[in-house]
């Protein structure tokens, strides 16, 4: 049975012909959807959060066109034609168990969880047989503009008309539709998010353990270092649960995070042994596996130049008498003149590419399918380092023979193994404690970093040769779990 709403309905249709859109869970992403759908002109948007949030939520949306705040998910479920659960993966089963039985006959139900295995199990077990399942996931955070960003749609238990209706309801987001199964979603999101997050979580914990704001010591001021610092701060300024569910509940993510910690450890052992031959062989093997023949690659690099990043550094560069930018806190000579900051081993990037190679992950395939802004930047800086033989060789030499970053590298190895163990234990409480302890160290810098980081991402995304124009109508279909795209 399918509801009587026309699949090709638009916000310009008369009110009585429009679908009632239900949003259960009004955290950051729930609010993003409500804001965009209301602004687009949808007239019947029913929202709710926890019962104790009812009065606060009603005051928040007072006077907002099209939005009606209801007491709980029962009221939303029984009145809505399209229902989105924006609930953490850890709690999705309990929430659907409570409100799922009230779902309107013929309604379409979706989830906004970052890990789909628990969501699928909850929907199949808890929802009535006479409702449809077309799930979704916007692959970006709530502060990122939705235009052009990947939006996964999963036609799990529904006719084509239901999928078409969902596409038309969400079209005002101006996102790029990517069509996957539940299983494909979890594999691709593990590939594009889990290890990326682990790298930045490890950076933050390492710097916090060293009681160091990295942009103040002269080693993390410009270029690629700017990406590391800004994205690390961006991640820790978010809520811990945004990342915990993706890491702990996704089996593919656990494997990848474990391999990243192992790659970090293996490379660091080669550094300590000053095994130049072994480290060069390992890094060039990884380079060839991930990037292929980078020198003759036809595609343009994501990160066109480090210079564009310098304006977004939280550290400030001075200009020496020779006109060369330097850090105000960089090491000085006996006559008081500044050196260039020491070369960096870029252990986090060496380990990332090694991890991709060891697991047979092809990140550029996923870049075209479902790259988050952070994943795109992370591939960009990895490619920037590995694409150039000169830069890669400099990083290898620094890793082996320059001890300027050795203390940070030790802390990074310890932190990466710690995060891997935390995920393997499967403890949300341990993850929360570890995350919040690190976040507390950087908290005073979040406001500035969030603003600067958002501007940086926008500039890089806009200047990227892969930036997409007119992507709204261009859906991408995934064929098979290896993530090859067609269509």
Secondary structure, 3 states (H helix, E strand, C coil): CCCCCCCCCCCCCCHHHCCCEEEECCCHHHHHHHHHHHHHCCCCEEEECCHHHHHHHHHHCCCCCCEEECCCHHHHHHHCCEEEECCCHHHHHHHHHHHHHHCCCCCEEEECCCCHHHHHHHHHHHCCCCCEEEEEEECCCCCCCCCCCEEEEEEEECCHHHHHHHHHHHHHHCCEEEECCHHHHHHHHHHHHHHHHHHHHHHHHHHHHCCCCHHHCCCCCCCHHHHHHHHHHHHHCCCCHHHHHHHHCCHHHHHHHHHHHHHHHHHHHHHHCCCHHHHHHHHHHHHHHHHCCHHHCCCCCCCCCCHHHHCCCCCCEEECCCCCEEECCCCECCCCCECCCCCCCCHHHHHHHHHHHHHCCCHHHHHHHHCCHHHHHHHHHHHHHHHCHHHHHHHHHHHHHCHHHHHHHHHHHHHHHHHHHHHHHCCHHHHHHHHHHHHHHHHHHHHHHHHHHHHHHHHHHHHCCCCCCCHHHCCEEEECCCCEEEC
